[in-house]
Every structure is written in C-alpha cells, then in structure tokens.
C-alpha cells in the first residue's frame, strides 16, 4: 500500500473512533485532545509498518510522538479542569456538523504528517545525519521548546488565578509564541527529510505549508485575535500590548 494512503487511512480510522465516542458521550474531553492523539497514533503506526527502515528515517516519527504526548498532556490537564470546549458549542447535538470537524481534522493530520511519512517509508540505505538532518533537528528542538515553554507560562498564569491575557515571558515578545513554536518544529521535520526527497515526494512540503497557513490565516491566530479584541478591545493596556507586540515571531517589543 502507498505509504501516504496508509497514513490517511490510519488518520481517518483514529478520528472515526474518536468521533463515535465523543458523539455518543457528548464529551469535549476526547475532542480536545484528539488532535495530538491522532498524530501520535499515526506516527506509531508508521513505526510499526516501517520498522525495517533505516533508523535515521524513523527519527521524525519518534519526534512526532514526543511532541504529541507533550501537547496532549497539556491539553488534557486543561480540559479536565474546564470539562467544556466552547469551540464545539452548537456541534455536539448535530452529528453531521460534528462529523465534519472530525473529517477535516483527519485530513489536516494526514497532510501535516507528509514529511514524516516520506521519511519513514524511505528505503535510502546508510542514511546518516548530514547538514539537512542536523538543521531539521535543530529547528525541531527550538520549536518544541518554544511551544512547551509558552504553554507552561500560560498554564502557570491561569493557575495563579490571574485574569486577562498573559503578557509576560515569551508572550511579551509574541502574542502567539506557542503557534510559532509549533510551526517551526514542522518546518524542522521537513528540512530533515530533504536529502531523501525526489519526484512526487517533494509534495511533502505541503505539510509545513498547510500548518503555517492554518495557524496564521484560518483556525489559529485569526480566531484568537478576534476573541481577544472582543473581550479586551476597550482596555488601553491590551491595545498597547497589541501595538507593541509581534503577532507571531518572537521579537523585541516595538516602541
């Protein structure tokens, strides 16, 4: 079976199971953490299917599992306190509309994982760690740490009982540092695969392009910016923060 088709089928199977459970129980706990769980389960399936691939080719799969477990743990501790994710208000009681979310998530997971699939299914022998692999791992590590630190800072801010938006730590230099970190690590995994790309495998660049586009222009930053504007738009401190702080890439604050 084509490795990309295999990844798509696993992604759809995983999300199909999650959908059935979430729809039956009308719970947001599974729905909220299903994003990271989908990545870890598809990556694990790749490790099983391509266990005989060169070990260097499987590193992106292991890194994906590590990232997904970290993100999943963070999302789980968050949703277990609130029990409800208001993004799904109006969906839980409408199976077709709810199913659409799961279908789109399955497609997103499969597309984002394209570089990981390309690497895992590679048959290039004696593959070592060269320039692109080292660069890719470096970008992944930086992205992973940025996202993890940003999430930890935001969690600590909320746990301290503080209200409003966090404007300290990494959040002092970016309004969405967690999204920057996530985008960077996926570009790192693509860079890691560059030495083995040929022919149609170059289409795996669609993975990092897709997640970048999604977070910058569709379901990530635009929705959060709109929500923040509605909640804090009349607050002078928020308006100053928005004016001085980079929306995505962590940068020194503007004067």
N, C-alpha and C positions, 0 to 999 in steps of 0.2 A: 504494500500500500504506500502511496505517496506520503512522505513524512508530514507535509503541510496539511493534507487531507486528514491524516491521523490526528494531528493536533486540533483541527477544527472539530472533528467528531468527539474527541475527549472533552473539549471545552463545552460543546453543546450537551453532552451527556451529563456532565457535572452540574451545569446550570439548570438542566431539566429536572434533576433530582432536587436541587435546592428550591426550584420554583414550586414543585409539588408540595414540599414540606411547608414552605413559607405561606403558600396559598391556603393550605389546609388548616394550619395553626394560626394564620393571620398574625404572624410574629415578624418583627423587624430585626430581631437578633441575628438570624441566619442571613437575612437580606443584606444587612450592613457589612458583615464580614465575608460575604460570599465572593467579593471582588478579589481579595487576597488569597482566599482558599482556592479559587479557580486557578490562579497562577501556580500555586504550589502543587496542586494535584496534576495539572497538565505537565509541569516540569518533572514531577516524579514519574509520570507515565513515560516521558521521553527517556529518563534514565533507565527504566526497565526495558523498554523496546530497543534502545541503542546502547545497551550495556557493554557491547564489544567494540564500540567506537573508541578511538584514541582518548586517553584520559583528559588531555587538554581540550578536546572537543566538548566534553561534558561539563567543564567548569561553569559556563553560563547557566546551565540547568541548576547546578548546586547554588550558585549565587542568587538565582531567581527564588529558589526555595527559602534561602536565608532571608532575603528581603521580604518575601510574602509572609513568613512566620512572624517577623518583627512587626510588620504593618498590621497583620491580623491580630496579634496580641494587643496592640494599641487600640485598634477599633473595637475589639471585644470588651476591653476594660471600660471603654467609653459608652458603648451601647448597653452594657449590663447595668449601668447606673441610670440611664435615661429610659431604657426599655422601648423607646419610640424614636423613629427617624422620620421627621416630618416631610422628608422628600417623597415619602410614599403615601402621604395622605391623599385620598381620592383614588388610590390604585388597589388597595388591599381587597376591596369588595367588588372589583371589576376585573375578573380573570383575564380577559383579552388584553386589557390595558396593562395589567400586571405582567402578563406573559411577554409583551413587547419589550419591557425593561430587561427581562432575562435573555431574550434573543439578542438584543443589542449588546448586552454585556458579554455574552458568549463570543460574538463576532469581535468585539473590542479586545478581549483577552487573546484570542487566536491571532489577530493581526499584530498586536503589540509584541507577541512572542515570536514573530517571524525570524529575527536574528538568532534566537535561542534554538529554534527548530533547525535552522540552516546549519548551525554549529554541531548540534547533537547528531545529526544524520550525516555529517561529513565523513568521508572514508579516506581523507588525506592521511597518509602514513607518516610516522615520525614527526608529528607536529609538535614543535616546541613553543617556547614563549619568546616571541620576537618583539619588534617595535610596536606593532599594532595591538598585540595581545597585552603588552605592558601598559600601553596608553589606555586601552579599554578598561583594564582592571583598575588603573589609577582613577579614571573618571568615575567608574562604578563606586569605588571606595569613598571618594569625595561626596558623590551624590547620596550614597547610603547614609553617611554620617550627617550631612546637612539635613536630610529629611528626618532622621532619627532625633537629632538634637532639637530641631524645630518642633516636632511633635511632643517631645519631652518638656520643652519650655512652655508650650501651650497647655499641656496637661497640668503642670505644676501651677500655672496661673489660674486655671479653673479650680483646681483642688484647694487653692488658698482662699477661695470664696470671693475672688475679685470679679468684678463685673465689667462689661465693655470689651474692647479689643485689646489684645496684648500688643504692646508697642516697645518691648524690651528684647534683649538678646538678639538673635538673628532677625526677629520681627522688627527690630529698629532699622534694619537695612533693607528689608524686603517685606512687602505686605503678604507675600505668599512664598516664603522660603522652602516650605515643605514640597510645594509643586516644582520649584526649581530643582531641588534635590532629586525628586522622582524622575523628572525629565532627563537630568544629567546622567543618572545611572543607566537609563535605557539607551542613551547615545553611547555610553561606555560599552555596553554589551554588543551594540552594532559594530563599534570600532574593533572589538575583539574578533569578530567574525570576518573582517575584511580580507585577510590572507586566503581564505578558502572560497571566497565568492567568485562565481563565474556564471555566465549566461543568465538564466532567469533568477538565480539566487540573489542577484543584485537587487531584486524587488524587495528583499528583506529590509531595505532602508525605509520601506513604508511603515515599519513598526515604530521606530522613534519619531518619524514624521507624524504619524497618527496620534500618538500620545501627546506630543507637543501641541498639535493643533487642538486636540480635545481639551487639554487643560487651559490653554491660552484663550481659546475662542468659543468653546461650546459649553461644556458642563462643569468646568472648574472655576477659573477666575471670574468670568462674567457673572455667574450666579452669585458668588460670594460678594463681589463688589456691589452688585445690585442690592443684596440683602443688607450689607453694611451701610450703604447710602440711605436706605430706608430707615434703619434703626438709629444711625448716628449722624445723619446728614446735617442736623441742626446744631451739632456740637462743634464749637470752634477748635477744640483740641483735635478732634477727628479730621476736620478739614485741613488743619496744619499738617497733621501726620500724613495724610494722603498727598498733600502738595510736596512734601519734602522726601517722601519715601518711595523708592523704586517699587514698581508693582510686581516684579518677577525676579530679576537677577539681583542678589545682594550687593549693594553699592553704598558708598559713603552718602550720608544724607545731604540733600540739597539745601542751600541756604535760603 
